[in-house]
């Protein structure tokens, strides 16, 4: 295998970026209302040249006001889940590890339900009401991160097996609490929470939350990428990595916290979307190899492409009714996972 160079890295990422751009163009065009991108482009050029102060066509409002924010959200959520997934798989040296196995999504779901219950007893402005569910979900994810981290410590250090088992047990317990609390929700909140659990990108997010998501992704993903070479050495085993000069405890803490933050941010705005963090790293690994210097950015772009394709299908297959995007990823992800599993066994 040829060594990874900066030129090869940029070329591969550039190819994925071109694919992502093509998917974005298709996603802007498709939907309940078919949009002429040529007409939209003329409107945008007129605005940029100051020939007019606003978009004259109705589809300008549809694309820029409705579809584009949803597309951007899908890109950040897909990238966050995929980067978190490849990080957990490398950290735990377990191909089945993903953000949801560690119980982080269950914690976010519990936090959102608690937020809905609190919201029903308070008189909040529309802006505050739109923020309380994502904030509750992120706080729930943060508490779960801390709890699983404490459960995963043995003799003052993180044990990968104990951490994984602690996450599974925590997720099971939180799911039971969620089922109990859902019986206390009213009709509208119950339907909304059920749709949220299956993954939902249709709810408009406040601009402040969009900035927080993008800033948090850049910081957390950047922190993980600084450990890419160390993660490569960790694949050979922790003792071997220590002998090669890797500060294993520091890498564990940085990767675990950063990947958990990515998951918490993604789940807080999109609900529980499965298979993206599990399967995209496997597909990218088959295409580009296991060098995390290439794998981490490839997973970010590949996750964005995968979730954007899934969300576009969710918007168009049963148009004008939207499907939960988590249902689409599950329908597509389960057969793909079985194929990868059989390929690995064979």
C-alpha atoms as a printed R data frame, in Angstrom:
    type eleno elety resid chain resno       x       y       z
1   ATOM     1    CA   UNK     A     1   0.000   0.000   0.000
2   ATOM     2    CA   UNK     A     2   1.384   3.395  -0.947
3   ATOM     3    CA   UNK     A     3   2.085   5.804   1.942
4   ATOM     4    CA   UNK     A     4  -0.406   8.565   2.561
5   ATOM     5    CA   UNK     A     5   0.785  11.955   1.388
6   ATOM     6    CA   UNK     A     6  -0.809  15.369   1.710
7   ATOM     7    CA   UNK     A     7  -1.539  15.425  -2.031
8   ATOM     8    CA   UNK     A     8  -3.255  12.031  -1.928
9   ATOM     9    CA   UNK     A     9  -5.230  13.081   1.156
10  ATOM    10    CA   UNK     A    10  -6.443  16.292  -0.488
11  ATOM    11    CA   UNK     A    11  -7.343  14.535  -3.746
12  ATOM    12    CA   UNK     A    12  -9.431  11.894  -1.995
13  ATOM    13    CA   UNK     A    13 -11.171  14.416   0.222
14  ATOM    14    CA   UNK     A    14 -11.739  16.645  -2.815
15  ATOM    15    CA   UNK     A    15 -13.425  13.773  -4.651
16  ATOM    16    CA   UNK     A    16 -15.731  13.148  -1.680
17  ATOM    17    CA   UNK     A    17 -16.439  16.875  -1.458
18  ATOM    18    CA   UNK     A    18 -17.467  16.932  -5.141
19  ATOM    19    CA   UNK     A    19 -19.828  14.013  -4.522
20  ATOM    20    CA   UNK     A    20 -21.270  15.847  -1.524
21  ATOM    21    CA   UNK     A    21 -21.787  18.988  -3.638
22  ATOM    22    CA   UNK     A    22 -23.635  16.971  -6.293
23  ATOM    23    CA   UNK     A    23 -25.868  15.420  -3.624
24  ATOM    24    CA   UNK     A    24 -26.586  18.889  -2.184
25  ATOM    25    CA   UNK     A    25 -27.695  20.141  -5.626
26  ATOM    26    CA   UNK     A    26 -29.997  17.147  -6.086
27  ATOM    27    CA   UNK     A    27 -31.384  17.547  -2.554
28  ATOM    28    CA   UNK     A    28 -32.196  21.214  -3.198
29  ATOM    29    CA   UNK     A    29 -34.062  20.307  -6.380
30  ATOM    30    CA   UNK     A    30 -36.119  17.340  -5.142
31  ATOM    31    CA   UNK     A    31 -39.072  17.510  -2.798
32  ATOM    32    CA   UNK     A    32 -42.822  17.988  -2.664
33  ATOM    33    CA   UNK     A    33 -42.345  20.991  -4.980
34  ATOM    34    CA   UNK     A    34 -39.984  20.489  -7.922
35  ATOM    35    CA   UNK     A    35 -37.537  23.406  -8.100
36  ATOM    36    CA   UNK     A    36 -35.867  24.800 -11.193
37  ATOM    37    CA   UNK     A    37 -32.276  25.371 -10.127
38  ATOM    38    CA   UNK     A    38 -31.651  27.411 -13.283
39  ATOM    39    CA   UNK     A    39 -34.333  29.904 -12.278
40  ATOM    40    CA   UNK     A    40 -33.101  29.956  -8.708
41  ATOM    41    CA   UNK     A    41 -29.547  30.585  -9.918
42  ATOM    42    CA   UNK     A    42 -30.686  33.600 -11.969
43  ATOM    43    CA   UNK     A    43 -32.448  34.998  -8.903
44  ATOM    44    CA   UNK     A    44 -29.351  34.571  -6.744
45  ATOM    45    CA   UNK     A    45 -27.142  36.268  -9.326
46  ATOM    46    CA   UNK     A    46 -29.575  39.189  -9.466
47  ATOM    47    CA   UNK     A    47 -29.417  39.562  -5.685
48  ATOM    48    CA   UNK     A    48 -25.597  39.387  -5.674
49  ATOM    49    CA   UNK     A    49 -25.414  42.019  -8.423
50  ATOM    50    CA   UNK     A    50 -27.859  44.229  -6.454
51  ATOM    51    CA   UNK     A    51 -30.353  44.244  -9.294
52  ATOM    52    CA   UNK     A    52 -33.035  43.283  -6.800
53  ATOM    53    CA   UNK     A    53 -33.200  43.115  -3.013
54  ATOM    54    CA   UNK     A    54 -34.983  39.777  -2.693
55  ATOM    55    CA   UNK     A    55 -35.660  36.535  -4.471
56  ATOM    56    CA   UNK     A    56 -38.572  36.990  -6.829
57  ATOM    57    CA   UNK     A    57 -39.601  33.356  -7.197
58  ATOM    58    CA   UNK     A    58 -41.515  31.206  -4.744
59  ATOM    59    CA   UNK     A    59 -39.018  28.393  -5.050
60  ATOM    60    CA   UNK     A    60 -36.299  30.728  -3.820
61  ATOM    61    CA   UNK     A    61 -38.047  30.834  -0.469
62  ATOM    62    CA   UNK     A    62 -38.584  27.056  -0.544
63  ATOM    63    CA   UNK     A    63 -34.927  26.276  -1.209
64  ATOM    64    CA   UNK     A    64 -33.214  28.899   0.949
65  ATOM    65    CA   UNK     A    65 -35.763  29.050   3.739
66  ATOM    66    CA   UNK     A    66 -36.727  25.388   4.112
67  ATOM    67    CA   UNK     A    67 -34.485  22.957   2.256
68  ATOM    68    CA   UNK     A    68 -31.053  24.538   2.646
69  ATOM    69    CA   UNK     A    69 -31.153  24.703   6.491
70  ATOM    70    CA   UNK     A    70 -32.266  21.054   6.549
71  ATOM    71    CA   UNK     A    71 -29.463  20.098   4.159
72  ATOM    72    CA   UNK     A    72 -26.861  21.863   6.310
73  ATOM    73    CA   UNK     A    73 -28.244  20.141   9.416
74  ATOM    74    CA   UNK     A    74 -28.048  16.724   7.713
75  ATOM    75    CA   UNK     A    75 -24.433  17.383   6.707
76  ATOM    76    CA   UNK     A    76 -23.318  18.284  10.240
77  ATOM    77    CA   UNK     A    77 -25.290  15.477  11.916
78  ATOM    78    CA   UNK     A    78 -24.055  12.825   9.472
79  ATOM    79    CA   UNK     A    79 -20.453  14.017   9.780
80  ATOM    80    CA   UNK     A    80 -20.664  14.140  13.586
81  ATOM    81    CA   UNK     A    81 -22.105  10.628  13.938
82  ATOM    82    CA   UNK     A    82 -19.598   9.123  11.500
83  ATOM    83    CA   UNK     A    83 -16.554  10.740  13.093
84  ATOM    84    CA   UNK     A    84 -17.804   9.666  16.526
85  ATOM    85    CA   UNK     A    85 -18.362   6.131  15.235
86  ATOM    86    CA   UNK     A    86 -14.881   5.693  13.743
87  ATOM    87    CA   UNK     A    87 -13.385   7.165  16.918
88  ATOM    88    CA   UNK     A    88 -15.193   4.750  19.231
89  ATOM    89    CA   UNK     A    89 -14.316   1.791  17.000
90  ATOM    90    CA   UNK     A    90 -10.637   2.695  17.148
91  ATOM    91    CA   UNK     A    91 -10.664   3.545  20.842
92  ATOM    92    CA   UNK     A    92 -12.421   0.332  21.893
93  ATOM    93    CA   UNK     A    93 -10.891  -1.765  19.081
94  ATOM    94    CA   UNK     A    94 -14.373  -3.126  18.449
95  ATOM    95    CA   UNK     A    95 -15.955  -3.018  14.956
96  ATOM    96    CA   UNK     A    96 -19.456  -2.984  16.488
97  ATOM    97    CA   UNK     A    97 -18.863   0.111  18.622
98  ATOM    98    CA   UNK     A    98 -20.854   3.178  17.637
99  ATOM    99    CA   UNK     A    99 -22.234   6.266  19.422
100 ATOM   100    CA   UNK     A   100 -25.434   4.504  20.484
101 ATOM   101    CA   UNK     A   101 -23.865   1.387  21.986
102 ATOM   102    CA   UNK     A   102 -22.420   3.549  24.765
103 ATOM   103    CA   UNK     A   103 -25.877   4.798  25.740
104 ATOM   104    CA   UNK     A   104 -25.318   8.418  24.742
105 ATOM   105    CA   UNK     A   105 -28.374   8.536  22.482
106 ATOM   106    CA   UNK     A   106 -30.559   7.044  25.220
107 ATOM   107    CA   UNK     A   107 -29.360   9.731  27.605
108 ATOM   108    CA   UNK     A   108 -30.179  12.419  25.054
109 ATOM   109    CA   UNK     A   109 -33.620  10.903  24.480
110 ATOM   110    CA   UNK     A   110 -34.322  10.869  28.225
111 ATOM   111    CA   UNK     A   111 -33.192  14.488  28.486
112 ATOM   112    CA   UNK     A   112 -35.547  15.521  25.689
113 ATOM   113    CA   UNK     A   113 -38.534  13.829  27.355
114 ATOM   114    CA   UNK     A   114 -37.764  15.510  30.681
115 ATOM   115    CA   UNK     A   115 -37.526  18.827  28.795
116 ATOM   116    CA   UNK     A   116 -40.943  18.222  27.185
117 ATOM   117    CA   UNK     A   117 -42.486  17.460  30.571
118 ATOM   118    CA   UNK     A   118 -40.983  20.625  32.075
119 ATOM   119    CA   UNK     A   119 -42.065  22.683  29.054
120 ATOM   120    CA   UNK     A   120 -45.681  21.575  29.467
121 ATOM   121    CA   UNK     A   121 -45.748  23.155  32.945
122 ATOM   122    CA   UNK     A   122 -44.099  26.436  31.933
123 ATOM   123    CA   UNK     A   123 -45.210  29.421  29.862
124 ATOM   124    CA   UNK     A   124 -42.318  29.963  27.482
125 ATOM   125    CA   UNK     A   125 -41.840  32.123  24.433
126 ATOM   126    CA   UNK     A   126 -41.738  30.293  21.060
127 ATOM   127    CA   UNK     A   127 -37.976  30.830  20.818
128 ATOM   128    CA   UNK     A   128 -37.337  29.386  24.277
129 ATOM   129    CA   UNK     A   129 -39.726  26.492  23.620
130 ATOM   130    CA   UNK     A   130 -37.730  25.628  20.501
131 ATOM   131    CA   UNK     A   131 -34.489  25.550  22.490
132 ATOM   132    CA   UNK     A   132 -35.586  23.572  25.533
133 ATOM   133    CA   UNK     A   133 -35.725  20.159  23.824
134 ATOM   134    CA   UNK     A   134 -32.224  20.329  22.225
135 ATOM   135    CA   UNK     A   135 -30.746  21.726  25.447
136 ATOM   136    CA   UNK     A   136 -32.419  18.987  27.500
137 ATOM   137    CA   UNK     A   137 -31.182  16.344  25.070
138 ATOM   138    CA   UNK     A   138 -27.609  17.614  25.226
139 ATOM   139    CA   UNK     A   139 -27.651  17.773  29.028
140 ATOM   140    CA   UNK     A   140 -28.993  14.212  29.139
141 ATOM   141    CA   UNK     A   141 -26.200  13.083  26.831
142 ATOM   142    CA   UNK     A   142 -23.603  14.892  28.966
143 ATOM   143    CA   UNK     A   143 -24.801  13.210  32.181
144 ATOM   144    CA   UNK     A   144 -24.759   9.810  30.448
145 ATOM   145    CA   UNK     A   145 -21.232  10.445  29.162
146 ATOM   146    CA   UNK     A   146 -20.043  11.100  32.721
147 ATOM   147    CA   UNK     A   147 -21.888   8.076  34.141
148 ATOM   148    CA   UNK     A   148 -20.537   5.643  31.524
149 ATOM   149    CA   UNK     A   149 -17.037   7.077  31.957
150 ATOM   150    CA   UNK     A   150 -17.201   6.414  35.718
151 ATOM   151    CA   UNK     A   151 -18.508   2.886  35.123
152 ATOM   152    CA   UNK     A   152 -15.732   2.221  32.614
153 ATOM   153    CA   UNK     A   153 -12.870   3.025  34.999
154 ATOM   154    CA   UNK     A   154 -10.932   0.190  36.588
155 ATOM   155    CA   UNK     A   155  -7.933   0.813  38.858
156 ATOM   156    CA   UNK     A   156  -7.937   4.476  37.877
157 ATOM   157    CA   UNK     A   157  -7.859   3.792  34.130
158 ATOM   158    CA   UNK     A   158 -10.462   3.313  31.397
159 ATOM   159    CA   UNK     A   159 -11.006  -0.339  30.526
160 ATOM   160    CA   UNK     A   160 -12.395  -0.742  26.991
161 ATOM   161    CA   UNK     A   161 -14.465  -3.852  27.744
162 ATOM   162    CA   UNK     A   162 -15.897  -2.415  30.951
163 ATOM   163    CA   UNK     A   163 -16.697   0.864  29.178
164 ATOM   164    CA   UNK     A   164 -18.580  -0.960  26.424
165 ATOM   165    CA   UNK     A   165 -20.539  -3.121  28.860
166 ATOM   166    CA   UNK     A   166 -21.287  -0.102  31.041
167 ATOM   167    CA   UNK     A   167 -22.693   1.710  28.030
168 ATOM   168    CA   UNK     A   168 -24.925  -1.205  27.057
169 ATOM   169    CA   UNK     A   169 -26.281  -1.563  30.607
170 ATOM   170    CA   UNK     A   170 -26.825   2.192  30.923
171 ATOM   171    CA   UNK     A   171 -28.676   2.297  27.600
172 ATOM   172    CA   UNK     A   172 -30.978  -0.549  28.682
173 ATOM   173    CA   UNK     A   173 -31.772   1.162  31.977
174 ATOM   174    CA   UNK     A   174 -32.433   4.532  30.324
175 ATOM   175    CA   UNK     A   175 -34.722   2.926  27.736
176 ATOM   176    CA   UNK     A   176 -36.845   1.538  30.564
177 ATOM   177    CA   UNK     A   177 -37.067   4.989  32.164
178 ATOM   178    CA   UNK     A   178 -37.996   6.497  28.787
179 ATOM   179    CA   UNK     A   179 -40.853   4.031  28.307
180 ATOM   180    CA   UNK     A   180 -42.178   4.910  31.755
181 ATOM   181    CA   UNK     A   181 -41.984   8.682  31.214
182 ATOM   182    CA   UNK     A   182 -43.635   8.500  27.790
183 ATOM   183    CA   UNK     A   183 -46.856   7.420  29.487
184 ATOM   184    CA   UNK     A   184 -46.981  10.856  31.164
185 ATOM   185    CA   UNK     A   185 -46.830  12.858  27.894
186 ATOM   186    CA   UNK     A   186 -49.872  14.403  26.269
187 ATOM   187    CA   UNK     A   187 -51.012  13.503  22.744
188 ATOM   188    CA   UNK     A   188 -49.049  16.119  20.774
189 ATOM   189    CA   UNK     A   189 -45.882  15.722  22.823
190 ATOM   190    CA   UNK     A   190 -46.158  11.933  22.638
191 ATOM   191    CA   UNK     A   191 -46.397  11.980  18.838
192 ATOM   192    CA   UNK     A   192 -43.559  14.508  18.576
193 ATOM   193    CA   UNK     A   193 -41.263  12.537  20.876
194 ATOM   194    CA   UNK     A   194 -42.017   9.277  19.040
195 ATOM   195    CA   UNK     A   195 -41.124  10.930  15.703
196 ATOM   196    CA   UNK     A   196 -37.988  12.421  17.299
197 ATOM   197    CA   UNK     A   197 -36.859   8.984  18.512
198 ATOM   198    CA   UNK     A   198 -36.911   7.746  14.916
199 ATOM   199    CA   UNK     A   199 -34.793  10.652  13.693
200 ATOM   200    CA   UNK     A   200 -36.149  14.008  12.557
201 ATOM   201    CA   UNK     A   201 -34.380  16.738  10.577
202 ATOM   202    CA   UNK     A   202 -37.517  18.652   9.630
203 ATOM   203    CA   UNK     A   203 -37.752  20.831  12.759
204 ATOM   204    CA   UNK     A   204 -36.184  24.271  12.122
205 ATOM   205    CA   UNK     A   205 -33.344  24.988  14.544
206 ATOM   206    CA   UNK     A   206 -32.641  28.436  16.026
207 ATOM   207    CA   UNK     A   207 -29.697  30.189  14.412
208 ATOM   208    CA   UNK     A   208 -27.780  30.244  17.703
209 ATOM   209    CA   UNK     A   209 -28.057  26.456  17.907
210 ATOM   210    CA   UNK     A   210 -26.812  26.101  14.331
211 ATOM   211    CA   UNK     A   211 -23.722  28.148  15.190
212 ATOM   212    CA   UNK     A   212 -23.151  26.037  18.309
213 ATOM   213    CA   UNK     A   213 -23.428  22.812  16.299
214 ATOM   214    CA   UNK     A   214 -20.951  23.937  13.637
215 ATOM   215    CA   UNK     A   215 -18.483  25.363  16.177
216 ATOM   216    CA   UNK     A   216 -18.725  22.276  18.389
217 ATOM   217    CA   UNK     A   217 -18.169  19.976  15.403
218 ATOM   218    CA   UNK     A   218 -15.034  21.836  14.304
219 ATOM   219    CA   UNK     A   219 -13.508  21.801  17.804
220 ATOM   220    CA   UNK     A   220 -14.381  18.173  18.655
221 ATOM   221    CA   UNK     A   221 -13.498  16.714  15.242
222 ATOM   222    CA   UNK     A   222 -10.255  18.707  15.233
223 ATOM   223    CA   UNK     A   223  -9.341  17.320  18.658
224 ATOM   224    CA   UNK     A   224  -9.943  13.770  17.423
225 ATOM   225    CA   UNK     A   225  -7.882  14.350  14.288
226 ATOM   226    CA   UNK     A   226  -4.875  15.393  16.385
227 ATOM   227    CA   UNK     A   227  -4.851  11.815  17.745
228 ATOM   228    CA   UNK     A   228  -5.105  10.134  14.311
229 ATOM   229    CA   UNK     A   229  -1.533   8.795  14.344
230 ATOM   230    CA   UNK     A   230  -1.966   7.560  17.922
231 ATOM   231    CA   UNK     A   231  -5.178   5.753  16.960
232 ATOM   232    CA   UNK     A   232  -3.252   3.968  14.191
233 ATOM   233    CA   UNK     A   233  -0.785   2.671  16.774
234 ATOM   234    CA   UNK     A   234  -3.575   1.728  19.196
235 ATOM   235    CA   UNK     A   235  -4.904  -0.754  16.633
236 ATOM   236    CA   UNK     A   236  -1.873  -2.942  17.412
237 ATOM   237    CA   UNK     A   237  -2.738  -3.010  21.123
238 ATOM   238    CA   UNK     A   238  -2.373  -0.680  24.081
239 ATOM   239    CA   UNK     A   239   0.898  -2.144  25.378
240 ATOM   240    CA   UNK     A   240   2.492  -1.949  21.946
241 ATOM   241    CA   UNK     A   241   1.283   1.643  21.561
242 ATOM   242    CA   UNK     A   242   2.752   2.587  24.943
243 ATOM   243    CA   UNK     A   243   6.110   1.101  23.953
244 ATOM   244    CA   UNK     A   244   5.995   3.263  20.802
245 ATOM   245    CA   UNK     A   245   5.517   6.408  22.885
246 ATOM   246    CA   UNK     A   246   1.730   6.887  22.791
247 ATOM   247    CA   UNK     A   247   0.210   8.492  25.879
248 ATOM   248    CA   UNK     A   248  -2.709   6.038  25.924
249 ATOM   249    CA   UNK     A   249  -4.662   7.547  28.901
250 ATOM   250    CA   UNK     A   250  -4.555  11.019  27.300
251 ATOM   251    CA   UNK     A   251  -5.688   9.669  23.912
252 ATOM   252    CA   UNK     A   252  -8.535   7.773  25.568
253 ATOM   253    CA   UNK     A   253  -9.821  10.826  27.404
254 ATOM   254    CA   UNK     A   254  -9.524  13.175  24.410
255 ATOM   255    CA   UNK     A   255 -11.195  10.779  21.961
256 ATOM   256    CA   UNK     A   256 -13.914   9.656  24.374
257 ATOM   257    CA   UNK     A   257 -14.923  13.183  25.405
258 ATOM   258    CA   UNK     A   258 -14.702  14.661  21.885
259 ATOM   259    CA   UNK     A   259 -16.632  11.780  20.271
260 ATOM   260    CA   UNK     A   260 -19.261  11.958  23.009
261 ATOM   261    CA   UNK     A   261 -19.684  15.700  22.462
262 ATOM   262    CA   UNK     A   262 -20.171  15.086  18.722
263 ATOM   263    CA   UNK     A   263 -22.831  12.485  19.486
264 ATOM   264    CA   UNK     A   264 -24.567  14.690  22.041
265 ATOM   265    CA   UNK     A   265 -24.711  17.637  19.650
266 ATOM   266    CA   UNK     A   266 -26.008  15.485  16.784
267 ATOM   267    CA   UNK     A   267 -28.670  13.694  18.813
268 ATOM   268    CA   UNK     A   268 -29.853  16.906  20.474
269 ATOM   269    CA   UNK     A   269 -30.932  18.380  17.117
270 ATOM   270    CA   UNK     A   270 -31.874  15.274  15.136
271 ATOM   271    CA   UNK     A   271 -33.050  12.553  17.494
272 ATOM   272    CA   UNK     A   272 -31.758   8.996  17.302
273 ATOM   273    CA   UNK     A   273 -30.492   8.127  13.816
274 ATOM   274    CA   UNK     A   274 -28.978   4.664  13.728
275 ATOM   275    CA   UNK     A   275 -26.444   2.894  11.512
276 ATOM   276    CA   UNK     A   276 -24.682   6.044  10.276
277 ATOM   277    CA   UNK     A   277 -21.986   5.934  12.946
278 ATOM   278    CA   UNK     A   278 -21.687   2.168  12.620
279 ATOM   279    CA   UNK     A   279 -21.626   1.555   8.863
280 ATOM   280    CA   UNK     A   280 -20.022   4.625   7.290
281 ATOM   281    CA   UNK     A   281 -16.642   3.953   8.996
282 ATOM   282    CA   UNK     A   282 -16.696   0.354   7.699
283 ATOM   283    CA   UNK     A   283 -17.460   1.463   4.137
284 ATOM   284    CA   UNK     A   284 -14.782   4.178   4.213
285 ATOM   285    CA   UNK     A   285 -12.303   1.685   5.674
286 ATOM   286    CA   UNK     A   286 -12.954  -0.714   2.786
287 ATOM   287    CA   UNK     A   287 -12.389   2.084   0.251
288 ATOM   288    CA   UNK     A   288  -9.508   4.066   1.786
289 ATOM   289    CA   UNK     A   289  -7.869   1.719   4.277
290 ATOM   290    CA   UNK     A   290  -7.451   1.947   8.041
291 ATOM   291    CA   UNK     A   291  -5.120   4.953   8.302
292 ATOM   292    CA   UNK     A   292  -7.052   7.341  10.549
293 ATOM   293    CA   UNK     A   293  -5.330  10.361   9.037
294 ATOM   294    CA   UNK     A   294  -7.398   9.591   5.930
295 ATOM   295    CA   UNK     A   295 -10.248   7.741   7.591
296 ATOM   296    CA   UNK     A   296 -11.449  10.549   9.896
297 ATOM   297    CA   UNK     A   297 -12.004  13.210   7.173
298 ATOM   298    CA   UNK     A   298 -13.345  10.524   4.818
299 ATOM   299    CA   UNK     A   299 -15.900   9.483   7.442
300 ATOM   300    CA   UNK     A   300 -16.920  13.110   7.992
301 ATOM   301    CA   UNK     A   301 -17.626  13.599   4.279
302 ATOM   302    CA   UNK     A   302 -19.034  10.095   3.798
303 ATOM   303    CA   UNK     A   303 -21.382  10.465   6.765
304 ATOM   304    CA   UNK     A   304 -22.624  13.798   5.424
305 ATOM   305    CA   UNK     A   305 -23.285  12.216   2.014
306 ATOM   306    CA   UNK     A   306 -25.023   9.160   3.485
307 ATOM   307    CA   UNK     A   307 -27.363  11.081   5.786
308 ATOM   308    CA   UNK     A   308 -28.174  13.690   3.144
309 ATOM   309    CA   UNK     A   309 -29.125  10.932   0.670
310 ATOM   310    CA   UNK     A   310 -31.261   9.263   3.353
311 ATOM   311    CA   UNK     A   311 -32.988  12.538   4.254
312 ATOM   312    CA   UNK     A   312 -33.669  13.312   0.591
313 ATOM   313    CA   UNK     A   313 -35.305   9.891   0.221
314 ATOM   314    CA   UNK     A   314 -37.304  10.500   3.408
315 ATOM   315    CA   UNK     A   315 -38.633  13.753   1.925
316 ATOM   316    CA   UNK     A   316 -39.463  12.421  -1.529
317 ATOM   317    CA   UNK     A   317 -40.476   8.748  -1.347
318 ATOM   318    CA   UNK     A   318 -43.853   9.423   0.301
319 ATOM   319    CA   UNK     A   319 -44.107  13.105  -0.669
320 ATOM   320    CA   UNK     A   320 -45.729  15.309   0.585
321 ATOM   321    CA   UNK     A   321 -45.499  13.276   3.823
322 ATOM   322    CA   UNK     A   322 -42.049  12.999   5.393
323 ATOM   323    CA   UNK     A   323 -40.656   9.709   6.650
324 ATOM   324    CA   UNK     A   324 -38.421   9.667   9.753
325 ATOM   325    CA   UNK     A   325 -34.881   9.728   8.452
326 ATOM   326    CA   UNK     A   326 -33.885   7.158  11.090
327 ATOM   327    CA   UNK     A   327 -36.311   4.689   9.512
328 ATOM   328    CA   UNK     A   328 -34.632   5.171   6.121
329 ATOM   329    CA   UNK     A   329 -31.126   4.648   7.534
330 ATOM   330    CA   UNK     A   330 -32.317   1.512   9.340
331 ATOM   331    CA   UNK     A   331 -33.989   0.079   6.219
332 ATOM   332    CA   UNK     A   332 -30.853   0.688   4.156
333 ATOM   333    CA   UNK     A   333 -28.327   0.050   6.917
334 ATOM   334    CA   UNK     A   334 -29.500  -3.347   8.165
335 ATOM   335    CA   UNK     A   335 -29.052  -5.182   4.794
336 ATOM   336    CA   UNK     A   336 -25.715  -3.406   4.247
337 ATOM   337    CA   UNK     A   337 -24.537  -4.435   7.699
338 ATOM   338    CA   UNK     A   338 -25.508  -8.064   7.016
339 ATOM   339    CA   UNK     A   339 -23.581  -7.939   3.723
340 ATOM   340    CA   UNK     A   340 -20.458  -6.512   5.415
341 ATOM   341    CA   UNK     A   341 -20.749  -9.090   8.188
342 ATOM   342    CA   UNK     A   342 -20.992 -11.980   5.715
343 ATOM   343    CA   UNK     A   343 -18.122 -10.529   3.690
344 ATOM   344    CA   UNK     A   344 -15.971 -10.353   6.815
345 ATOM   345    CA   UNK     A   345 -16.825 -13.955   7.804
346 ATOM   346    CA   UNK     A   346 -16.190 -15.251   4.295
